[in-house]
Amino acid sequence: MRQHMLNGWLLAALIALVCLLGITAYIEVKKDLPRVACRHNPEAPGKMAAPAGGCTAVCCGSASPSV
């Protein structure tokens, strides 16, 4: 009985760890997305433009974005 309960707690801890890592990755990507979108293609036709607040003046203000 103890082994079964220990395995359950171990599985729960593993699932919690995977969820926390997933949430952390999602937050980091969400924060970095506007900057990356502006850097690679500031005037993407047919796509939503990145908000001006997320880009630096050098990136969005120049004709050739710096990489």
Backbone torsions as a table, in degrees:
resi	resn	phi	psi	omega
1	MET	NA	-41.5	-179.8
2	ARG	-64.3	-39.2	-179.9
3	GLN	-63.4	-40.6	178.7
4	HIS	-63.2	-42.8	179.4
5	MET	-68.0	-39.2	178.2
6	LEU	-64.2	-40.6	177.4
7	ASN	-64.0	-37.2	177.7
8	GLY	-64.0	-44.5	178.7
9	TRP	-65.7	-37.9	178.3
10	LEU	-64.7	-42.6	177.3
11	LEU	-64.1	-41.6	179.1
12	ALA	-63.5	-40.5	178.7
13	ALA	-66.4	-37.9	178.2
14	LEU	-65.7	-42.6	178.2
15	ILE	-64.4	-41.5	178.4
16	ALA	-63.2	-40.4	178.7
17	LEU	-63.5	-43.9	178.8
18	VAL	-63.6	-40.8	178.3
19	CYS	-64.1	-43.5	179.4
20	LEU	-64.5	-40.3	177.3
21	LEU	-65.2	-39.7	178.0
22	GLY	-64.5	-43.0	179.0
23	ILE	-64.6	-42.6	178.9
24	THR	-62.2	-44.4	179.3
25	ALA	-63.3	-41.8	179.4
26	TYR	-61.7	-43.2	-179.5
27	ILE	-65.3	-42.9	-179.7
28	GLU	-64.4	-42.1	179.0
29	VAL	-67.1	-40.1	-179.8
30	LYS	-62.9	-39.1	179.5
31	LYS	-69.4	-34.7	-172.4
32	ASP	-90.8	-14.2	-173.7
33	LEU	-60.3	-47.3	-179.6
34	PRO	-61.4	-38.3	-179.7
35	ARG	-66.7	-42.2	-179.5
36	VAL	-68.1	-41.1	179.9
37	ALA	-63.1	-39.6	179.7
38	CYS	-70.1	-40.3	-176.2
39	ARG	-64.7	-41.1	-174.9
40	HIS	-84.2	-35.9	-177.2
41	ASN	-155.6	85.5	-175.0
42	PRO	-67.3	-24.4	-178.4
43	GLU	-125.9	63.1	-178.5
44	ALA	-73.7	114.8	-179.8
45	PRO	-69.5	135.0	177.7
46	GLY	80.6	1.1	179.1
47	LYS	-120.7	160.9	177.5
48	MET	-70.7	132.7	178.7
49	ALA	-77.8	149.8	176.5
50	ALA	-70.0	145.0	179.3
51	PRO	-62.6	144.7	-176.3
52	ALA	-62.3	-28.4	-179.6
53	GLY	-69.4	-21.0	-177.8
54	GLY	-86.9	-8.4	-176.0
55	CYS	-114.8	153.7	174.0
56	THR	-84.9	159.8	-179.3
57	ALA	-63.9	-33.1	-179.4
58	VAL	-66.6	-40.0	-177.4
59	CYS	-69.8	-56.2	-173.7
60	CYS	-82.8	-21.0	-176.6
61	GLY	-86.6	-14.2	-177.4
62	SER	-98.9	158.3	179.4
63	ALA	-73.5	-35.9	178.0
64	SER	-116.6	110.5	-177.3
65	PRO	-66.2	144.8	177.9
66	SER	-79.4	146.9	-177.2
67	VAL	-108.3	NA	NA
